[in-house]
Every structure is written in C-alpha cells, then in structure tokens.
Amino acid sequence: MRTGKTFFLTVLLLVSTAFVLGGCGSKNQKGSEVTATMDSEAMGPAEPLETEVSPEDTILEARTSAPMLPIYFDFDSSAIRGDQVERIEKNADFLKANPEIRIRIEGNCDPRGTREYNLALGERRAQSAKKYLENLGVSPDRMSTVSWGEEKLLLYGHDELSWAQNRRDDFVIVD
C-alpha cells in the first residue's frame, strides 16, 4: 500500500510540475511587436556636461571645505599619521594665506566602540589637528573643534575601507 501512495504522489508531482512549467511560456503573436519611437520632446532640452561651481561651494573629500583636505587616523588613535602630514600642512598654508577665514575642526570616528568613547576620541583627534595647525603658525582664535564621534558616518559598511574613511578630521569653513 505504501508504494502505491509513493507512486501516486510522484506521478502527481511530475504532472503538476509539467503543468506549471508549460503555462509559463510566452506566446508571441504576429503583429504584437512593439516598436520604439524616438520622441524628441520627451527627451527634453540638451544640458551641458560641465558644471560651474565656485571653490567655496565645493567639497573635495568627506565634509571638508575646499581647497582644504581631511586627515585620516589609525584605529583608536588621535596621532597625526606620517602620510597625513602633507595634507595638514596644505591646510595650514591655505589658512595662513587667508587670515580672514575661520574653521571648525570636526573629529569623527568609525562606529566601533561605545558612543561615549567615540565622542572622546573624536575630540582628541580634533584637538590634535588644532594643535598641529597652531604649531604651523595658524592662530588658535581662528579654529574651533567639535566631536561628532560616530554620528556623521560617510560610509556605512562593516569593513576596513568604510571604517578607515570614517576615522577622520574634517576642516569646515565657518562664517
């Protein structure tokens, strides 16, 4: 009796599979082809590829105001890395050449660690950059600091590339 039920269920499964697969085919009837037409009005007016943006409105990297550059940090560190020295020196040169500009140094962290820890680390990073700029001749009165901790992530991935982009100081021109 059991083999009869198994045989019946197998046949039923095969028939229903054939029925389902047979019903999935598409039928192309003659004369039902759709032809695409180019409607020049639907495309709208041509636009130039070039964009005119003033240097004050551009952001080169992260949230840093152009022409300055953000600096990046190692994991759990507020020390200015050797490969970031050239970037912070360019920022100092720009600030010394434009004494009317004030900036806010924003310390950022990747999302690992507690909120409180990351806020403290972000503050240490911002203070480290401020001190470095002071040592290069930028007046401390022109600079303020804030820590965003992990609150203003650029990349939300859970990989080293994303985390490395989030461990940074941004240099934002303020009015």
C-alpha positions in Angstrom: 0.0 0.0 0.0 2.8 2.4 0.8 4.5 2.0 -2.6 1.2 2.8 -4.3 0.9 6.1 -2.4 4.5 7.0 -3.2 4.0 6.2 -6.9 0.8 8.2 -6.9 2.5 11.2 -5.2 5.4 11.0 -7.6 3.2 11.0 -10.7 1.1 13.8 -9.2 4.2 15.9 -8.6 5.5 15.3 -12.1 2.2 16.2 -13.7 1.8 19.3 -11.7 5.4 20.4 -12.4 4.8 19.9 -16.2 1.5 21.8 -16.0 3.2 24.8 -14.2 6.2 24.9 -16.5 4.0 24.5 -19.6 1.9 27.5 -18.5 5.0 29.8 -18.1 5.9 30.1 -21.7 5.3 33.4 -23.5 3.3 33.5 -26.7 4.4 35.9 -29.4 1.6 36.6 -31.8 2.3 38.1 -35.1 1.6 41.8 -35.2 2.1 42.3 -31.4 5.6 43.6 -31.6 6.1 46.9 -30.1 8.2 49.4 -32.0 10.2 52.1 -30.2 9.9 55.6 -31.5 12.2 58.5 -30.7 10.2 61.4 -29.4 12.5 64.4 -29.3 10.1 66.3 -27.0 10.1 63.6 -24.4 13.9 63.8 -24.1 13.9 67.5 -23.0 16.4 70.1 -23.8 20.1 69.2 -24.0 22.1 70.1 -21.0 25.9 70.8 -20.8 28.1 68.3 -19.1 30.2 70.9 -17.4 29.1 72.2 -14.1 30.1 75.7 -12.9 30.9 75.6 -9.2 32.7 78.2 -7.2 35.6 76.9 -4.9 33.6 78.0 -1.8 30.8 75.6 -2.8 32.8 72.5 -3.5 33.6 69.6 -1.2 36.7 67.7 -2.2 36.6 64.9 0.3 34.4 64.0 3.2 32.8 67.1 4.6 35.9 69.3 4.4 35.6 72.6 2.7 37.7 73.0 -0.5 40.5 73.6 -1.0 41.4 72.0 2.3 41.7 68.3 2.8 40.5 66.0 5.6 43.1 64.0 7.5 42.7 60.3 8.4 43.6 58.4 11.5 44.6 54.9 12.5 42.2 52.8 14.6 41.9 54.0 18.2 44.5 56.8 17.6 44.5 60.6 17.6 48.1 60.9 16.4 48.6 62.6 13.1 49.9 59.9 10.7 53.0 60.5 8.7 51.1 60.1 5.4 48.7 62.8 6.5 51.3 65.5 7.4 51.4 66.9 3.8 47.6 67.3 3.9 47.5 69.2 7.2 50.4 71.3 6.0 48.5 72.3 2.9 45.5 73.2 5.1 47.9 75.4 7.2 49.3 77.1 4.1 45.7 77.8 2.9 44.7 79.2 6.3 47.9 81.4 6.6 47.3 82.8 3.1 43.6 83.6 4.0 43.8 85.1 7.5 40.1 86.1 7.4 38.9 82.5 7.3 37.8 80.7 10.4 37.4 77.0 10.5 35.8 74.3 12.6 37.8 71.0 13.0 35.3 68.1 13.2 36.6 64.9 14.8 35.0 61.7 13.5 35.2 58.0 14.4 34.2 54.7 12.9 31.2 53.0 14.6 33.2 50.5 16.7 33.3 51.4 20.3 30.8 53.0 22.6 29.2 56.3 21.8 30.9 58.0 24.8 34.3 56.6 23.8 34.0 57.7 20.2 32.9 61.2 21.2 36.0 61.5 23.4 38.3 60.0 20.7 36.8 62.4 18.1 37.5 65.3 20.4 41.1 64.2 20.9 41.5 63.9 17.1 40.1 67.4 16.6 42.4 68.9 19.3 45.4 67.1 17.8 44.8 68.7 14.4 44.2 72.1 16.0 47.5 71.9 18.0 49.3 70.8 14.8 47.9 73.8 12.9 48.9 76.1 15.8 52.4 74.8 15.7 52.5 75.6 12.0 51.5 79.2 12.7 47.7 79.3 12.5 46.1 81.4 15.2 44.1 79.3 17.7 41.4 82.1 17.7 40.5 81.1 14.1 39.8 77.5 15.0 37.1 75.7 16.9 36.7 72.0 17.5 33.7 69.6 17.7 33.5 65.9 18.0 30.8 64.0 16.1 32.1 60.6 17.3 30.3 58.1 15.1 27.3 60.3 14.4 28.3 61.6 10.9 29.5 58.5 9.1 30.4 58.8 5.4 30.3 55.1 4.7 28.0 52.6 6.5 29.8 49.4 5.5 31.2 47.0 8.1 34.6 46.6 6.5 38.0 48.2 6.9 37.6 50.6 3.9 34.4 52.1 5.4 35.9 52.3 8.9 39.1 54.0 7.6 37.0 56.7 5.7 35.1 57.4 8.9 38.3 57.9 11.1 39.0 61.5 10.1 39.1 65.2 10.9 37.1 67.5 8.6 38.1 71.1 8.2 35.0 73.2 7.6 35.0 76.9 6.8 32.6 78.8 9.1 31.2 82.3 8.7 
